[in-house]
């Protein structure tokens, strides 16, 4: 009996550890800050919207869903190899679902629900935005901070990124990170707002990964 208990405990710990290991770290979230300023020595880059995207992943007790969101437009300035300033718009109407076949009825149903007032209310808020506030080095990682506006709420987030340059093109790729959607007042299925959901809730943590490609103007 003791050996059986130890086996069950070990399995539980393994599952717990694996779940924690796979979960993206939540971005540090604070109040919105002043945008970074452009200097005379900076170099301007325009975002290539066809080569840029945001991956999203949402979770609920029975599983998860994944998809992409398109970048509508954007501009960055570089000072040497450091991001100096910048901003980009996110086309919320482009939200799609990639883990359900496109021809499956459930694909359009989920995408439509995400665009509805329950979640991002795309008709009222067709674009979200990110505006750079700082670019720093912390514990060996480059941290990009900026004001993320979704719907009518704006918060500052800090995310680890890698910046690479190839001739006249820069690529900014974030690590996978999560944001707490309740901090942007996205309430549907959230235990932060409702107490009677049982196992019908949807996790507040929304996982994102950003890839931006921009060309010298």
C-alpha positions in Angstrom: 0.0 0.0 0.0 2.8 2.4 0.9 4.6 1.7 -2.4 1.4 2.3 -4.3 0.9 5.6 -2.5 4.5 6.6 -3.4 4.0 5.7 -7.0 0.8 7.8 -7.2 2.5 10.7 -5.5 5.5 10.5 -7.9 3.2 10.5 -10.9 1.3 13.5 -9.6 4.6 15.4 -9.0 5.8 14.6 -12.5 2.5 15.8 -14.1 2.6 19.0 -12.0 6.2 19.7 -12.9 5.5 19.1 -16.6 2.5 21.5 -16.5 4.5 24.2 -14.8 7.4 23.7 -17.2 5.2 24.1 -20.2 3.4 27.2 -19.0 4.7 30.5 -20.4 5.8 33.0 -17.7 3.3 35.9 -17.2 4.6 39.2 -18.4 5.2 41.8 -15.7 2.2 44.1 -16.0 2.0 47.6 -14.6 0.3 50.9 -15.3 0.8 52.5 -18.8 4.0 54.6 -19.1 5.3 57.4 -21.3 6.3 56.2 -24.8 10.0 56.0 -25.7 11.3 59.1 -27.7 13.1 59.1 -31.0 16.6 60.6 -31.3 18.3 62.1 -34.3 20.8 59.2 -34.7 18.1 56.5 -34.9 17.3 54.4 -37.9 13.7 53.9 -39.0 12.2 50.6 -39.9 8.7 49.8 -41.3 7.0 46.6 -40.3 6.5 44.0 -43.0 3.0 42.9 -42.2 3.1 39.8 -44.4 6.1 38.5 -42.5 4.9 39.4 -39.0 2.4 37.7 -36.8 1.2 37.0 -33.2 0.6 33.4 -32.0 -2.1 33.0 -29.3 -3.1 30.1 -27.1 -6.0 30.0 -24.7 -6.7 27.4 -22.0 -9.7 25.8 -20.3 -10.1 22.7 -18.1 -10.8 20.4 -21.1 -7.9 21.6 -23.2 -6.6 24.6 -25.2 -7.0 26.3 -28.6 -4.4 28.1 -30.7 -4.3 30.6 -33.5 -2.8 33.6 -35.1 -3.4 37.4 -35.3 -2.1 39.7 -38.1 -0.1 42.9 -37.6 -1.9 45.8 -39.4 1.0 48.3 -39.5 4.0 49.4 -37.4 7.3 51.3 -37.2 10.4 51.0 -35.1 13.6 53.0 -34.7 16.9 51.4 -33.8 19.9 53.1 -32.1 22.8 50.8 -33.0 21.6 47.3 -32.1 19.0 48.5 -29.6 15.3 49.1 -30.1 14.8 52.8 -29.4 11.1 53.4 -30.0 8.3 52.0 -32.0 4.7 50.9 -32.1 2.5 48.5 -34.1 -1.3 47.9 -34.6 -2.9 44.5 -34.3 -5.7 43.7 -36.6 -8.2 42.1 -34.2 -10.6 41.1 -37.0 -7.9 38.8 -38.3 -8.1 36.5 -35.3 -8.1 32.9 -36.5 -8.0 29.4 -35.1 -5.4 26.9 -36.3 -6.1 23.8 -34.2 -9.6 23.2 -35.6 -9.8 22.4 -39.4 -10.9 25.4 -41.4 -13.8 23.5 -42.9 -15.1 22.4 -39.4 -18.1 24.3 -38.1 -16.3 24.7 -34.8 -13.5 26.8 -36.3 -15.8 29.7 -37.4 -17.9 29.4 -34.3 -14.8 29.8 -32.0 -13.3 32.6 -34.1 -16.7 34.4 -34.1 -17.0 34.1 -30.4 -13.5 35.6 -29.8 -14.5 38.6 -32.0 -17.8 39.1 -30.2 -18.4 41.4 -27.2 -17.8 38.4 -24.9 -14.1 38.7 -25.6 -12.4 41.3 -27.9 -15.5 43.1 -29.3 -13.9 43.6 -32.6 -16.7 45.7 -34.1 -16.2 48.4 -31.4 -12.4 47.9 -31.0 -11.0 46.8 -34.4 -7.4 47.3 -33.5 -5.2 46.7 -30.4 -1.8 48.4 -30.1 1.6 48.1 -28.6 3.9 51.1 -28.0 7.5 50.8 -26.9 8.4 52.4 -23.6 11.9 50.9 -22.9 14.4 48.3 -24.0 16.8 47.0 -21.3 19.0 44.1 -20.4 18.0 42.0 -17.4 19.7 38.8 -16.2 21.2 38.2 -19.6 17.9 38.8 -21.5 16.8 41.7 -23.5 13.5 43.0 -22.2 11.1 45.0 -24.4 8.6 47.0 -22.4 5.6 48.7 -23.9 2.0 49.8 -23.4 -0.4 47.1 -24.7 -3.9 48.4 -25.4 -6.7 45.9 -25.8 -10.3 47.2 -26.0 -10.4 50.4 -23.9 -7.7 49.3 -21.4 -4.0 50.0 -21.5 -1.3 48.4 -19.4 2.5 48.2 -19.6 4.1 44.8 -20.1 7.7 43.6 -20.2 8.6 40.6 -22.3 11.9 38.9 -23.2 12.9 39.3 -26.9 15.6 38.5 -29.3 16.6 41.0 -32.0 18.5 39.9 -35.1 19.6 42.0 -38.1 20.2 40.9 -41.7 21.3 43.6 -44.0 18.4 46.1 -44.0 16.0 43.9 -42.1 15.5 43.4 -38.4 13.5 40.7 -36.7 12.1 41.0 -33.2 11.0 37.6 -31.7 9.6 37.3 -28.2 9.7 34.3 -26.1 6.3 32.8 -25.3 4.7 34.8 -22.5 1.3 35.1 -21.0 -0.9 38.0 -20.1 -3.8 38.0 -17.6 -6.8 39.0 -19.8 -8.8 40.1 -16.8 -6.4 43.1 -16.4 -7.8 44.2 -19.8 -11.4 43.7 -18.6 -12.0 40.6 -20.8 -14.6 38.9 -18.6 -16.2 36.0 -20.3 -15.7 32.7 -18.4 -13.2 34.4 -16.0 -13.1 33.3 -12.3 -11.8 36.8 -11.6 -15.3 38.2 -12.2 -17.6 35.2 -11.7 -17.9 32.8 -8.8 -20.4 30.2 -10.1 -18.6 28.8 -13.1 -17.6 25.4 -11.7 -15.5 23.7 -14.3 -16.9 25.8 -17.1 -14.3 28.6 -16.7 -11.7 29.8 -19.2 -8.2 30.5 -17.8 -7.3 34.2 -17.4 -3.8 33.5 -18.7 -3.6 34.0 -22.5 -0.3 32.8 -24.0 1.3 34.9 -26.8 4.4 34.9 -29.0 5.2 37.9 -31.2 7.3 37.9 -34.3 7.9 41.3 -36.0 9.9 41.7 -39.2 10.7 45.3 -40.3 12.7 46.8 -43.2 14.8 49.9 -43.2 12.8 52.8 -44.5 
